[in-house]
Amino acid sequence: MDIVVTQLEHSVWEMKDRLGRHFGTIVAGQDDDFWIGPENRGARALPMIRFGPYASLGAVMTAIQAYMRYETGDLQQRTSFDPL
């Protein structure tokens, strides 16, 4: 499953799947850290992911990608990053 991230405000990004279903938000904190806020489908798709803090938006996306690969059983594509 792919998650598309679109910037809504200066420090808020929306997560949706390719069908446009809302998965939650990513928010930049006051300390230049980033946090995942899964909602609805996102809470079901990312139940065990670490919400944060992450050092960058790229780190958030890497964590989501690694988590989704692990959850779907794609062992050949696993990274060394462990989001838990």
N, C-alpha and C positions, 0 to 999 in steps of 0.2 A: 504494500500500500504506500502510495506517495502522499506526502503532506506538503502543501504549497503555503508559503509564508508571504503575506502582503502587509506592508507598513500601513497602519491606520493613522497613527499620530507620531510625533517625534520619538516617543519611547515605547510605543505599543505596536505589536505586530499580531495579525490574525492568522491562525492556522486553519486550513481547510484541506479536505481531500480533493482529488481531481474531479469529483462530482459536485463540488461546491458545498459539501456538508461541513458545518462548523465543528472544529475540534478544540477550540480554546484560544488562548493568547500567549504571547511571550512579552514580558515587560522588562524594560531596563530599569534597574533600581538606582537609588541615589548614589551608591558607591561604585558606579560603573560595572555592576554585575547584572546578570540576566536571569530571569526566572520563568519557568514554564507554568502556565495556569490552565491545565486541561479542564474542559467542560464537556458535558454530554457525551458525545461519541469519543472525544479525546480521553475522557476519564475511563472509558471501557477499553480503548485501544492502547492506552499507555498507563495501565494500573500500577506498575511497579517502578516507573521511571523516577529518577531523582529530580525534584522540581528546581533545584538550584542550590547555591549560586553557580553560575557559569561565567567564565571570563569574557566571553564574546558571544555575539549572535551566531557566529560560525561554530562555536563550541556547543551551543544548544542544538543546532542542526545536526552536528556530528553525533551527539548523544541520542537524538531521536532516530537517526538512521541506524546507528548501531543497535539500539533497542528493537527497532522494527525488524531488522535482519535476524536478531536472536529469537524474537517471538515467532517469526515465520519459519524458523528452522533452517535458514540458509547458512549452514555451517561453513561453506566454502568462502563466504563473503564476510565473515566476522572480522571485526577489527580488534585491536588489543585494548580498546577503551571499554571499560565496564561501567555503565551508567548507574549501577546500583552501588 
